[in-house]
Amino acid sequence: MVSITTDPIDMNAAYRYVSTDAAGAITFFFGTVRDSTDERAVERLEYEAYDRMALTKMQEIADEACRRWDVRKYTIIHRKGNLAIGDIAVLIAVATPHRADSFDACRYIIDTLKQQVPIWKKEIFEDGQVWVDAHP
Amino acid sequence: MSNRISVQLFGITREIVGSSALTLDLPQPGQVGELLSNLKEQYPALTGLRSLLVAVNGEYAEADQPLHPNDEIALIPPVSGG
């Protein structure tokens, strides 16, 4: 399952969703809102998504992970809107029979998501705002 | 004959243009590369971005891909999800 939501991400619901008797391992990745960038204090983040394309790309990434590894259940949830320090911005959970596959698949999913999925974040500082990675 | 297309804008491109969508006329048949050069001419700040891609109907498009009035077209500045 892949989704984009403005609501806080419910990790317990995600755990229930990926739980399966076939799993010997479940790997979770949480991307969270850090309080500083380059020693500059961040007040909050704003996330924006091109929902239709982002969901398509998230599903393609999940499908590729299922081809490469023995994934029995997965979920990818990305939040958008205004996020505070410590909030979960993205949750990835992967259930596999053995642990190596769940670590590898989870790593692949987050790394590829960050490269390909049309979602953007703006860091709001006390004295300004920056779209992350927009400029060289 | 002109080719009127509409373009969705996100993130920094939305702020540069000052709107979440725009329409423009391209020569028939317009291509992705012409759209980009047209927009960069109108909005020079777009040239300062690390990258600027175009998505057509939800897929990243090459410069020579033709554009049609009914296509869903979006500008994709450098992504930063996660």
Backbone of each chain as ProteinMPNN parsed JSONL, in Angstrom:
{"seq_chain_A": "MVSITTDPIDMNAAYRYVSTDAAGAITFFFGTVRDSTDERAVERLEYEAYDRMALTKMQEIADEACRRWDVRKYTIIHRKGNLAIGDIAVLIAVATPHRADSFDACRYIIDTLKQQVPIWKKEIFEDGQVWVDAHP", "coords_chain_A": {"N_chain_A": [[0.843, -1.186, 0.0], [0.551, 2.213, -0.87], [0.585, 5.619, 0.146], [-0.407, 9.087, 0.485], [-0.701, 11.589, 2.856], [-2.302, 14.131, 4.83], [-2.629, 13.837, 7.46], [-1.299, 12.978, 10.759], [1.137, 10.334, 10.79], [0.348, 7.01, 11.482], [2.04, 4.797, 13.223], [1.491, 2.397, 14.491], [-0.766, 1.425, 13.202], [0.4, 0.995, 10.729], [2.181, -1.023, 11.382], [0.405, -3.063, 12.08], [-0.692, -3.429, 9.567], [1.425, -4.442, 7.952], [2.111, -6.739, 9.253], [2.502, -10.232, 9.143], [2.124, -13.759, 9.072], [4.007, -14.937, 7.518], [6.279, -13.478, 7.765], [9.594, -13.175, 8.935], [10.942, -11.039, 9.596], [10.565, -7.574, 10.046], [11.191, -4.493, 8.752], [11.353, -1.117, 9.644], [11.424, 2.207, 8.412], [11.674, 5.495, 9.457], [11.338, 8.715, 8.347], [12.139, 11.722, 9.764], [11.39, 15.014, 11.099], [13.998, 17.142, 11.366], [15.703, 19.317, 13.69], [17.511, 21.183, 12.794], [19.524, 22.558, 10.114], [22.629, 22.533, 8.707], [23.553, 23.732, 11.07], [21.714, 25.705, 11.44], [18.783, 26.813, 12.934], [15.804, 25.07, 12.477], [12.406, 25.85, 12.119], [10.01, 24.667, 11.248], [8.684, 22.375, 8.756], [7.438, 22.507, 5.417], [5.637, 20.423, 3.342], [5.01, 19.512, -0.007], [3.17, 17.93, -2.58], [2.963, 16.394, -5.803], [0.391, 14.831, -6.187], [-0.877, 12.76, -7.786], [1.145, 11.82, -9.569], [3.153, 11.284, -7.734], [2.101, 9.173, -6.223], [1.931, 7.229, -8.21], [4.674, 6.885, -8.802], [5.629, 6.04, -6.307], [4.323, 3.6, -6.127], [5.505, 2.255, -8.293], [8.116, 2.038, -7.367], [7.75, 0.424, -5.124], [6.806, -1.875, -6.403], [9.08, -2.602, -7.846], [10.821, -3.171, -5.735], [9.553, -5.43, -4.764], [10.024, -7.169, -6.861], [12.776, -7.472, -6.665], [13.349, -8.411, -4.099], [12.225, -10.714, -1.525], [9.546, -9.721, -0.718], [6.809, -9.702, 1.414], [4.805, -8.127, 2.56], [4.178, -4.617, 2.468], [4.379, -1.114, 3.24], [4.176, 2.268, 2.254], [4.152, 5.449, 3.337], [3.655, 8.817, 2.905], [3.786, 12.017, 4.314], [2.181, 15.216, 3.904], [1.964, 18.852, 3.817], [1.98, 21.021, 6.693], [4.617, 20.391, 8.904], [5.901, 19.672, 12.136], [8.861, 19.935, 14.227], [10.284, 16.783, 14.827], [8.082, 15.361, 13.892], [6.831, 12.6, 11.929], [7.732, 12.322, 8.647], [7.874, 10.533, 6.578], [7.069, 7.114, 6.29], [8.249, 3.873, 5.98], [7.651, 0.491, 5.689], [8.578, -2.876, 5.673], [7.966, -6.243, 5.207], [9.475, -9.374, 5.356], [10.5, -12.821, 4.818], [13.134, -13.21, 5.809], [15.776, -11.333, 7.464], [17.745, -9.891, 5.97], [16.693, -9.261, 3.461], [14.592, -7.544, 4.179], [15.888, -5.316, 5.292], [17.409, -4.505, 3.026], [15.45, -4.019, 1.05], [13.964, -2.001, 2.248], [15.845, 0.052, 2.45], [16.391, 0.463, -0.27], [13.881, 1.411, -1.096], [13.51, 3.885, 0.322], [15.769, 5.323, -0.55], [15.353, 5.478, -3.335], [12.882, 6.676, -3.48], [13.54, 9.246, -2.559], [14.98, 10.156, -4.716], [13.256, 10.118, -6.936], [10.479, 10.629, -6.528], [7.898, 12.979, -6.923], [7.832, 15.097, -4.65], [8.118, 17.818, -2.454], [10.059, 19.715, -0.109], [10.017, 22.482, 2.088], [12.144, 24.286, 4.085], [11.537, 26.083, 6.984], [12.954, 28.714, 8.463], [13.864, 30.791, 11.278], [14.497, 33.217, 10.157], [13.924, 33.102, 7.427], [13.2, 31.156, 4.396], [13.669, 28.063, 2.683], [13.553, 26.15, -0.237], [14.31, 22.84, -0.246], [17.323, 21.641, -1.614], [16.855, 22.882, -4.07], [18.508, 24.633, -5.455], [21.826, 24.714, -6.988]], "CA_chain_A": [[0.0, 0.0, 0.0], [1.246, 3.494, -0.838], [-0.374, 6.695, 0.366], [0.034, 10.432, 0.856], [-1.705, 12.032, 3.81], [-2.018, 15.327, 5.636], [-2.779, 13.46, 8.882], [-0.131, 12.331, 11.36], [1.303, 8.936, 10.376], [0.072, 6.094, 12.591], [2.99, 3.682, 13.067], [0.884, 1.149, 14.953], [-1.613, 0.94, 12.107], [1.308, 0.489, 9.7], [2.696, -2.323, 11.854], [-0.657, -4.061, 11.918], [-0.894, -3.681, 8.142], [2.488, -5.275, 7.344], [2.293, -7.992, 10.001], [2.058, -11.434, 8.447], [2.752, -14.962, 9.614], [5.123, -15.326, 6.644], [7.431, -12.617, 8.028], [10.529, -13.376, 10.03], [11.567, -9.729, 9.824], [9.88, -6.366, 9.563], [12.036, -3.305, 8.898], [10.693, 0.184, 9.541], [12.205, 3.429, 8.309], [10.934, 6.731, 9.684], [12.011, 9.982, 8.071], [11.565, 12.645, 10.747], [11.74, 16.423, 10.902], [15.172, 17.506, 12.165], [15.569, 20.684, 14.217], [18.49, 22.133, 12.26], [20.238, 22.246, 8.885], [23.88, 23.305, 8.714], [23.607, 24.474, 12.336], [20.705, 26.758, 11.424], [17.604, 26.237, 13.586], [14.604, 24.93, 11.648], [11.175, 25.992, 12.909], [9.064, 23.647, 10.779], [8.805, 22.056, 7.334], [6.215, 22.406, 4.61], [5.756, 19.453, 2.258], [4.044, 19.651, -1.096], [3.275, 16.756, -3.461], [2.167, 16.216, -7.024], [-0.156, 13.587, -5.641], [-1.144, 11.689, -8.746], [2.4, 11.251, -10.052], [3.908, 10.77, -6.592], [1.566, 7.849, -5.887], [2.357, 6.31, -9.272], [6.104, 6.588, -8.639], [5.79, 5.243, -5.083], [3.901, 2.224, -6.441], [6.533, 1.652, -9.152], [9.267, 1.705, -6.514], [7.351, -0.742, -4.322], [6.75, -3.047, -7.296], [10.466, -2.995, -8.139], [11.348, -3.813, -4.52], [8.958, -6.778, -4.683], [10.709, -8.008, -7.846], [14.171, -7.734, -6.288], [13.452, -9.103, -2.812], [11.067, -11.549, -1.193], [8.701, -8.862, 0.124], [5.462, -10.26, 1.562], [3.906, -7.0, 2.807], [4.918, -3.357, 2.587], [3.615, 0.121, 3.164], [4.936, 3.515, 2.106], [3.226, 6.548, 3.646], [4.336, 10.116, 2.953], [2.91, 13.073, 4.786], [2.394, 16.533, 3.295], [1.421, 19.938, 4.628], [2.881, 21.59, 7.703], [5.132, 19.429, 9.876], [6.682, 20.236, 13.237], [10.074, 19.186, 14.595], [9.988, 15.474, 15.407], [7.015, 14.652, 13.179], [7.216, 11.611, 10.92], [7.405, 12.795, 7.304], [7.69, 9.36, 5.724], [7.199, 5.811, 6.951], [8.363, 2.724, 5.082], [7.704, -0.768, 6.429], [8.736, -4.007, 4.757], [7.971, -7.555, 5.867], [10.061, -10.431, 4.53], [10.8, -13.998, 5.638], [14.457, -13.11, 6.439], [16.054, -9.924, 7.746], [18.577, -9.179, 4.988], [15.798, -8.728, 2.431], [13.783, -6.413, 4.644], [16.783, -4.147, 5.351], [17.8, -4.076, 1.677], [14.285, -3.485, 0.345], [13.594, -0.743, 2.9], [16.856, 1.021, 2.032], [16.147, 0.753, -1.684], [12.661, 2.206, -1.246], [13.686, 5.282, 0.742], [16.755, 5.993, -1.412], [14.767, 5.731, -4.656], [11.829, 7.685, -3.255], [14.145, 10.578, -2.453], [15.483, 10.564, -6.036], [12.304, 10.078, -8.056], [9.071, 10.926, -6.258], [7.694, 14.43, -6.937], [7.437, 15.69, -3.37], [9.091, 18.882, -2.162], [9.956, 20.274, 1.229], [10.571, 23.807, 2.33], [12.55, 24.502, 5.47], [11.191, 27.407, 7.478], [13.861, 29.166, 9.513], [13.388, 32.003, 11.952], [14.742, 34.405, 9.336], [13.84, 32.839, 5.996], [12.657, 29.883, 3.946], [14.459, 27.491, 1.595], [13.141, 24.875, -0.844], [15.494, 22.001, -0.052], [18.024, 21.132, -2.803], [16.373, 23.476, -5.325], [19.598, 25.31, -6.171], [23.123, 24.03, -6.89]], "C_chain_A": [[0.884, 1.242, 0.0], [0.206, 4.583, -0.612], [0.332, 8.003, 0.691], [-1.072, 11.008, 1.731], [-1.305, 13.349, 4.461], [-2.11, 15.016, 7.128], [-1.469, 12.901, 9.44], [-0.08, 10.841, 10.998], [1.198, 8.022, 11.599], [0.952, 4.849, 12.446], [2.385, 2.359, 13.531], [-0.033, 0.55, 13.884], [-0.743, 0.352, 11.0], [1.853, -0.876, 10.106], [1.641, -3.406, 11.69], [-0.825, -4.426, 10.443], [0.165, -4.621, 7.567], [2.699, -6.593, 8.083], [1.721, -9.163, 9.205], [2.786, -12.625, 9.043], [3.944, -15.407, 8.773], [6.392, -14.548, 6.972], [8.267, -13.145, 9.187], [11.199, -12.073, 10.4], [10.66, -8.641, 9.29], [10.824, -5.2, 9.825], [11.189, -2.055, 8.715], [11.744, 1.26, 9.298], [11.262, 4.597, 8.569], [11.819, 7.896, 9.253], [11.35, 11.035, 8.949], [12.092, 14.064, 10.551], [12.818, 16.828, 11.906], [15.1, 18.983, 12.559], [16.594, 21.667, 13.675], [19.054, 21.625, 10.941], [21.454, 23.142, 8.843], [23.94, 24.258, 9.908], [22.653, 25.668, 12.374], [19.407, 26.145, 11.955], [16.402, 26.239, 12.649], [13.382, 25.052, 12.552], [10.149, 24.94, 12.536], [9.348, 23.375, 9.318], [7.434, 22.117, 6.68], [6.486, 21.438, 3.464], [4.634, 19.662, 1.262], [4.241, 18.459, -2.029], [2.458, 16.952, -4.72], [1.537, 14.845, -6.85], [-0.258, 12.454, -6.659], [0.159, 11.005, -9.189], [3.203, 10.642, -8.904], [3.416, 9.369, -6.218], [1.96, 6.814, -6.937], [3.807, 5.899, -9.088], [6.339, 5.741, -7.391], [5.398, 3.788, -5.355], [4.923, 1.527, -7.322], [7.738, 1.212, -8.325], [8.949, 0.466, -5.664], [7.331, -1.998, -5.184], [8.157, -3.538, -7.62], [11.096, -3.683, -6.923], [10.81, -5.235, -4.395], [9.566, -7.726, -5.718], [12.095, -8.406, -7.354], [14.302, -8.566, -5.023], [12.157, -9.821, -2.5], [10.152, -10.796, -0.216], [7.293, -9.459, 0.193], [4.422, -9.178, 1.841], [4.761, -5.732, 2.889], [3.917, -2.225, 2.726], [4.579, 1.296, 3.057], [3.93, 4.65, 2.315], [4.035, 7.841, 3.715], [3.338, 11.163, 3.412], [3.182, 14.346, 3.997], [1.705, 17.584, 4.152], [2.462, 20.431, 5.623], [3.299, 20.545, 8.722], [6.005, 20.135, 10.904], [7.923, 19.377, 13.489], [9.656, 17.874, 15.266], [8.879, 14.7, 14.722], [7.607, 13.63, 12.209], [6.758, 12.136, 9.556], [7.148, 11.63, 6.362], [7.894, 8.109, 6.568], [7.263, 4.756, 5.857], [8.466, 1.488, 5.953], [7.686, -1.913, 5.437], [8.799, -5.291, 5.572], [8.468, -8.612, 4.899], [10.319, -11.652, 5.411], [12.113, -13.853, 6.41], [14.933, -11.658, 6.473], [16.849, -9.198, 6.671], [17.689, -8.532, 3.915], [15.024, -7.508, 2.94], [14.637, -5.158, 4.802], [17.066, -3.607, 3.943], [16.632, -3.419, 0.945], [13.895, -2.127, 0.928], [14.56, 0.37, 2.48], [16.664, 1.438, 0.578], [14.948, 1.694, -1.834], [12.899, 3.658, -0.82], [14.676, 6.008, -0.172], [16.148, 6.366, -2.764], [13.646, 6.756, -4.554], [12.43, 9.089, -3.258], [14.661, 11.086, -3.799], [14.37, 10.833, -7.044], [10.91, 10.628, -7.776], [8.862, 12.442, -6.155], [7.004, 14.95, -5.665], [8.536, 16.696, -3.032], [8.924, 19.349, -0.729], [10.655, 21.617, 1.309], [10.905, 23.906, 3.804], [12.23, 25.94, 5.85], [12.12, 27.72, 8.645], [13.267, 30.404, 10.179], [13.454, 33.207, 11.003], [14.705, 34.109, 7.833], [13.305, 31.448, 5.696], [13.479, 29.383, 2.764], [13.794, 26.221, 1.088], [14.381, 23.986, -0.89], [16.012, 21.482, -1.398], [17.597, 21.784, -4.12], [17.5, 24.078, -6.148], [20.908, 24.545, -6.014], [23.909, 24.502, -5.664]], "O_chain_A": [[1.844, 1.329, 0.765], [-0.916, 4.492, -1.111], [1.49, 8.028, 1.108], [-2.25, 10.924, 1.382], [-0.121, 13.642, 4.623], [-1.718, 15.832, 7.963], [-0.629, 12.409, 8.687], [-1.112, 10.176, 10.911], [1.867, 8.233, 12.61], [0.653, 3.958, 11.65], [2.742, 1.304, 13.006], [-0.072, -0.665, 13.688], [-1.096, -0.665, 10.402], [1.973, -1.776, 9.275], [1.927, -4.511, 11.229], [-1.068, -5.585, 10.108], [-0.162, -5.505, 6.776], [3.397, -7.474, 7.581], [0.614, -9.095, 8.669], [3.935, -12.508, 9.469], [4.794, -16.162, 9.247], [7.473, -14.913, 6.51], [7.756, -13.506, 10.247], [11.931, -11.995, 11.386], [10.066, -8.772, 8.219], [11.21, -4.944, 10.965], [10.414, -1.943, 7.765], [12.82, 1.235, 9.897], [10.186, 4.681, 7.978], [12.936, 8.041, 9.75], [10.135, 11.222, 8.886], [13.121, 14.273, 9.908], [12.591, 16.856, 13.116], [14.51, 19.796, 11.848], [16.575, 22.845, 14.033], [19.064, 20.423, 10.677], [21.337, 24.364, 8.932], [24.322, 25.421, 9.78], [22.771, 26.538, 13.237], [18.979, 25.09, 11.489], [16.031, 27.276, 12.099], [13.324, 24.439, 13.617], [9.486, 24.38, 13.409], [10.162, 24.064, 8.703], [6.413, 21.82, 7.3], [7.443, 21.608, 2.708], [3.489, 19.945, 1.617], [5.373, 18.026, -2.241], [1.405, 17.589, -4.709], [2.074, 13.833, -7.302], [0.211, 11.341, -6.423], [0.262, 9.778, -9.185], [3.854, 9.611, -9.074], [4.22, 8.482, -5.931], [2.282, 5.673, -6.608], [4.145, 4.72, -9.2], [7.16, 4.823, -7.412], [6.052, 2.861, -4.877], [5.191, 0.34, -7.135], [8.307, 0.145, -8.558], [9.786, -0.424, -5.512], [7.782, -3.06, -4.754], [8.402, -4.744, -7.667], [11.821, -4.666, -7.072], [11.528, -6.139, -3.968], [9.623, -8.935, -5.497], [12.545, -9.527, -7.587], [15.25, -9.339, -4.881], [11.126, -9.574, -3.124], [10.007, -11.178, 0.945], [6.661, -9.694, -0.836], [3.278, -9.297, 1.404], [5.913, -5.77, 3.322], [2.747, -2.367, 2.37], [5.641, 1.316, 3.678], [2.973, 4.788, 1.554], [4.985, 7.945, 4.49], [2.194, 11.194, 2.959], [4.282, 14.536, 3.479], [0.967, 17.264, 5.084], [3.666, 20.276, 5.416], [2.456, 19.889, 9.334], [6.745, 21.066, 10.585], [8.016, 18.242, 13.021], [8.797, 17.854, 16.148], [8.743, 13.497, 14.945], [8.733, 13.78, 11.735], [5.57, 12.364, 9.331], [6.313, 11.719, 5.462], [8.766, 8.053, 7.436], [6.449, 4.743, 4.934], [9.29, 1.444, 6.866], [6.897, -1.93, 4.491], [9.589, -5.407, 6.509], [7.969, -8.742, 3.781], [10.354, -11.525, 6.635], [12.21, -14.318, 7.546], [14.548, -10.85, 5.627], [16.651, -8.0, 6.474], [17.919, -7.39, 3.517], [14.829, -6.545, 2.199], [14.183, -4.057, 4.49], [16.975, -2.403, 3.702], [16.801, -2.386, 0.297], [13.538, -1.21, 0.188], [14.14, 1.491, 2.19], [16.761, 2.618, 0.24], [14.996, 2.654, -2.603], [12.516, 4.574, -1.548], [14.459, 7.166, -0.53], [16.404, 7.454, -3.28], [13.483, 7.6, -5.434], [11.892, 10.003, -3.882], [14.77, 12.294, -4.009], [14.523, 11.687, -7.917], [10.224, 11.053, -8.705], [9.559, 13.115, -5.396], [5.799, 15.198, -5.624], [9.718, 16.462, -3.286], [7.817, 19.381, -0.193], [11.702, 21.856, 0.707], [10.064, 23.645, 4.665], [12.593, 26.884, 5.149], [12.07, 27.064, 9.686], [12.293, 30.982, 9.696], [12.597, 34.091, 11.034], [15.375, 34.785, 7.052], [12.998, 30.67, 6.599], [13.935, 30.175, 1.94], [13.499, 25.317, 1.869], [15.385, 24.345, -1.506], [15.251, 20.958, -2.212], [17.948, 21.281, -5.188], [17.468, 24.046, -7.378], [21.094, 23.818, -5.039], [25.021, 24.032, -5.426]]}, "seq_chain_B": "MSNRISVQLFGITREIVGSSALTLDLPQPGQVGELLSNLKEQYPALTGLRSLLVAVNGEYAEADQPLHPNDEIALIPPVSGG", "coords_chain_B": {"N_chain_B": [[-1.345, 27.37, -36.655], [-2.14, 27.2, -33.285], [-1.064, 25.743, -30.173], [-2.425, 25.276, -27.392], [-1.46, 24.823, -24.139], [-1.727, 23.628, -20.763], [-0.016, 23.986, -17.676], [0.991, 22.488, -14.698], [2.254, 23.659, -11.592], [4.703, 23.283, -9.062], [6.13, 23.515, -5.742], [9.17, 25.278, -5.711], [8.931, 26.229, -8.294], [6.295, 27.013, -8.488], [6.342, 29.169, -6.77], [8.144, 30.857, -8.087], [6.795, 31.469, -10.465], [4.472, 32.413, -9.413], [1.995, 31.294, -9.278], [-0.163, 28.39, -9.275], [-0.611, 27.175, -11.625], [-0.299, 27.515, -15.19], [-1.105, 28.731, -18.492], [-0.045, 28.334, -21.863], [0.804, 29.196, -25.271], [2.115, 27.104, -27.651], [4.117, 26.634, -30.63], [2.707, 24.54, -33.174], [3.606, 21.164, -33.825], [4.083, 21.357, -30.368], [6.957, 20.761, -28.294], [8.505, 19.205, -25.396], [11.025, 20.369, -24.907], [10.782, 22.876, -26.121], [8.795, 23.999, -24.553], [10.182, 24.219, -22.119], [12.262, 26.02, -22.798], [10.808, 28.242, -23.525], [9.507, 28.863, -21.079], [11.715, 29.37, -19.442], [12.681, 31.634, -20.6], [10.624, 33.443, -20.099], [10.585, 33.371, -17.313], [13.26, 33.93, -15.833], [14.404, 33.098, -13.42], [13.997, 30.404, -13.274], [16.129, 29.236, -14.562], [18.127, 29.083, -12.726], [17.812, 26.856, -11.179], [18.714, 23.635, -9.776], [17.913, 21.476, -11.306], [15.437, 20.964, -13.855], [12.639, 19.43, -14.72], [10.144, 17.987, -16.906], [6.964, 16.619, -16.536], [4.796, 14.489, -18.249], [1.572, 13.496, -18.393], [1.973, 12.168, -15.97], [4.467, 10.949, -16.171], [8.035, 11.211, -16.307], [9.434, 13.201, -18.875], [11.172, 13.289, -22.045], [13.179, 15.743, -23.886], [12.341, 15.836, -26.549], [9.775, 15.0, -26.615], [6.467, 15.186, -27.854], [3.856, 17.604, -27.193], [0.47, 17.761, -26.262], [-2.773, 19.367, -26.35], [-4.53, 18.154, -24.495], [-2.91, 16.869, -22.704], [-1.702, 16.095, -19.399], [0.375, 18.205, -17.874], [3.316, 18.943, -16.089], [5.641, 20.968, -14.31], [8.688, 19.927, -12.91], [10.6, 20.664, -10.381], [13.793, 20.217, -8.592], [13.417, 17.302, -6.673], [12.547, 16.676, -3.22], [11.613, 14.905, -1.295], [10.917, 12.705, 1.517]], "CA_chain_B": [[-2.281, 26.85, -35.653], [-1.437, 27.179, -32.001], [-1.192, 24.553, -29.346], [-2.542, 25.845, -26.038], [-1.298, 23.789, -23.127], [-1.682, 24.118, -19.379], [1.113, 23.415, -16.949], [0.887, 22.566, -13.243], [3.515, 24.111, -10.982], [4.858, 22.853, -7.671], [7.329, 23.906, -5.009], [9.806, 26.556, -6.026], [8.455, 26.767, -9.585], [5.036, 27.701, -8.19], [6.669, 30.472, -6.175], [8.788, 31.706, -9.102], [5.774, 31.93, -11.417], [3.448, 33.122, -8.654], [0.695, 30.658, -9.53], [-0.02, 26.927, -9.272], [-0.816, 26.679, -12.996], [-0.284, 28.541, -16.235], [-1.358, 28.227, -19.843], [0.709, 29.058, -22.875], [0.657, 28.72, -26.641], [3.346, 26.65, -28.298], [3.916, 26.314, -32.045], [2.214, 23.176, -33.365], [3.335, 20.542, -32.541], [5.074, 21.742, -29.374], [7.694, 19.693, -27.617], [8.92, 19.494, -24.028], [12.166, 21.281, -24.931], [10.291, 24.228, -26.438], [8.098, 24.472, -23.355], [11.172, 24.624, -21.124], [12.989, 27.242, -23.187], [9.819, 29.314, -23.447], [9.291, 29.245, -19.679], [12.953, 29.937, -18.89], [12.773, 32.99, -21.123], [9.644, 34.265, -19.362], [10.882, 33.358, -15.873], [14.704, 33.609, -15.799], [14.803, 32.436, -12.17], [13.951, 28.944, -13.471], [17.425, 28.745, -15.046], [19.04, 28.918, -11.602], [17.528, 25.636, -10.409], [19.638, 22.511, -9.951], [17.378, 20.735, -12.445], [14.037, 21.289, -14.131], [12.099, 18.391, -15.595], [8.724, 18.091, -17.251], [6.214, 15.36, -16.51], [3.633, 14.462, -19.135], [0.657, 12.433, -17.975], [2.484, 11.439, -14.801], [5.77, 10.314, -16.413], [9.106, 12.117, -16.716], [9.451, 13.261, -20.34], [12.389, 13.748, -22.722], [13.028, 17.054, -24.538], [11.705, 15.771, -27.875], [8.407, 14.467, -26.533], [5.454, 16.166, -28.268], [2.849, 17.982, -26.204], [-0.875, 17.916, -26.829], [-3.605, 20.199, -25.463], [-5.189, 17.411, -23.417], [-1.934, 16.241, -21.805], [-1.478, 16.663, -18.063], [1.788, 18.6, -17.935], [3.756, 19.569, -14.836], [7.066, 21.263, -14.131], [9.186, 19.197, -11.75], [11.894, 21.135, -9.874], [14.493, 19.145, -7.852], [12.537, 16.735, -5.646], [13.184, 16.644, -1.898], [10.771, 14.172, -0.355], [11.607, 11.863, 2.485]], "C_chain_B": [[-1.543, 26.707, -34.334], [-1.831, 25.955, -31.199], [-1.217, 25.053, -27.905], [-2.459, 24.727, -25.007], [-1.34, 24.422, -21.741], [-0.66, 23.314, -18.601], [0.876, 23.592, -15.452], [2.266, 22.88, -12.65], [3.538, 23.716, -9.51], [6.113, 23.469, -7.068], [7.868, 25.243, -5.468], [9.333, 27.112, -7.372], [7.129, 27.5, -9.399], [5.314, 29.091, -7.618], [7.306, 31.412, -7.196], [7.737, 32.301, -10.044], [4.677, 32.715, -10.699], [2.055, 32.558, -8.863], [0.897, 29.145, -9.551], [-0.288, 26.323, -10.65], [-0.68, 27.841, -13.962], [-0.653, 27.893, -17.556], [-0.485, 29.006, -20.806], [0.517, 28.411, -24.228], [2.016, 28.334, -27.185], [3.052, 26.495, -29.78], [3.489, 24.847, -32.179], [3.208, 22.376, -34.152], [4.429, 20.908, -31.547], [5.755, 20.537, -28.755], [8.116, 20.177, -26.23], [10.053, 20.53, -24.002], [11.757, 22.717, -25.22], [9.562, 24.825, -25.25], [9.107, 24.998, -22.339], [11.871, 25.913, -21.52], [12.063, 28.449, -23.152], [9.649, 29.809, -22.006], [10.535, 29.888, -19.068], [13.175, 31.36, -19.391], [11.829, 33.922, -20.352], [9.998, 34.422, -17.892], [12.346, 32.965, -15.681], [15.137, 32.901, -14.514], [14.763, 30.911, -12.305], [15.305, 28.395, -13.902], [18.409, 28.523, -13.893], [18.828, 27.644, -10.809], [18.536, 24.542, -10.738], [19.209, 21.631, -11.125], [15.945, 21.197, -12.65], [13.527, 20.289, -15.163], [10.637, 18.683, -15.89], [8.119, 16.697, -17.158], [5.007, 15.505, -17.416], [2.794, 13.248, -18.776], [1.282, 11.536, -16.899], [3.813, 10.734, -15.001], [6.795, 11.376, -16.79], [9.281, 12.032, -18.23], [10.797, 13.757, -20.855], [12.081, 15.036, -23.491], [12.253, 16.971, -25.851], [10.286, 15.198, -27.829], [7.398, 15.539, -26.947], [4.412, 16.407, -27.178], [1.513, 18.236, -26.896], [-1.753, 18.662, -25.833], [-4.243, 19.422, -24.304], [-4.212, 16.732, -22.454], [-1.962, 16.908, -20.436], [0.021, 16.925, -17.948], [2.156, 19.291, -16.622], [5.247, 19.858, -14.907], [7.516, 20.588, -12.847], [10.554, 19.768, -11.357], [12.553, 20.019, -9.056], [13.617, 18.625, -6.698], [13.297, 16.638, -4.319], [12.268, 15.989, -0.866], [11.614, 13.365, 0.615], [11.884, 12.6, 3.786]], "O_chain_B": [[-0.445, 26.152, -34.283], [-2.788, 25.246, -31.51], [-0.173, 25.232, -27.278], [-3.277, 23.807, -25.0], [-1.028, 25.6, -21.572], [-0.467, 22.121, -18.838], [0.595, 24.696, -14.987], [3.295, 22.423, -13.147], [2.53, 23.804, -8.809], [7.028, 23.887, -7.778], [7.127, 26.217, -5.6], [9.332, 28.326, -7.573], [6.869, 28.495, -10.075], [4.621, 30.058, -7.934], [7.049, 32.616, -7.182], [7.786, 33.486, -10.375], [4.029, 33.576, -11.296], [1.056, 33.248, -8.655], [2.002, 28.669, -9.814], [-0.203, 25.108, -10.827], [-0.912, 28.996, -13.607], [-0.535, 26.68, -17.728], [-0.215, 30.189, -20.598], [0.125, 27.249, -24.335], [2.952, 29.133, -27.182], [1.91, 26.256, -30.171], [3.883, 24.012, -31.365], [3.666, 22.908, -35.164], [5.609, 20.773, -31.87], [5.197, 19.44, -28.703], [8.092, 21.37, -25.928], [10.044, 21.449, -23.183], [12.305, 23.658, -24.645], [9.692, 26.016, -24.969], [8.926, 26.073, -21.768], [12.057, 26.802, -20.689], [12.481, 29.549, -22.791], [9.647, 31.013, -21.747], [10.433, 30.828, -18.279], [13.774, 32.186, -18.703], [12.195, 35.044, -20.001], [9.747, 35.467, -17.292], [12.646, 31.805, -15.4], [16.134, 32.178, -14.518], [15.419, 30.204, -11.539], [15.612, 27.231, -13.647], [19.42, 27.843, -14.071], [19.573, 27.368, -9.869], [19.129, 24.518, -11.817], [20.053, 21.105, -11.851], [15.318, 21.748, -11.745], [13.935, 20.306, -16.324], [9.989, 19.496, -15.23], [8.693, 15.722, -17.643], [4.288, 16.503, -17.366], [3.261, 12.111, -18.85], [1.134, 10.314, -16.922], [4.26, 10.0, -14.12], [6.476, 12.328, -17.503], [9.277, 10.943, -18.804], [11.477, 14.542, -20.194], [10.924, 15.385, -23.723], [11.578, 17.928, -26.231], [9.674, 14.945, -28.866], [7.455, 16.668, -26.459], [4.129, 15.535, -26.357], [1.446, 18.843, -27.965], [-1.52, 18.606, -24.626], [-4.47, 19.992, -23.237], [-4.638, 16.089, -21.493], [-2.206, 18.109, -20.314], [0.829, 15.996, -17.928], [1.402, 20.118, -16.112], [6.015, 19.092, -15.488], [6.834, 20.656, -11.825], [11.566, 19.389, -11.947], [11.936, 18.975, -8.846], [13.144, 19.397, -5.864], [14.523, 16.531, -4.297], [12.158, 16.445, 0.272], [12.843, 13.346, 0.545], [12.462, 12.027, 4.709]]}, "name": "protein", "num_of_chains": 2, "seq": "MVSITTDPIDMNAAYRYVSTDAAGAITFFFGTVRDSTDERAVERLEYEAYDRMALTKMQEIADEACRRWDVRKYTIIHRKGNLAIGDIAVLIAVATPHRADSFDACRYIIDTLKQQVPIWKKEIFEDGQVWVDAHPMSNRISVQLFGITREIVGSSALTLDLPQPGQVGELLSNLKEQYPALTGLRSLLVAVNGEYAEADQPLHPNDEIALIPPVSGG"}
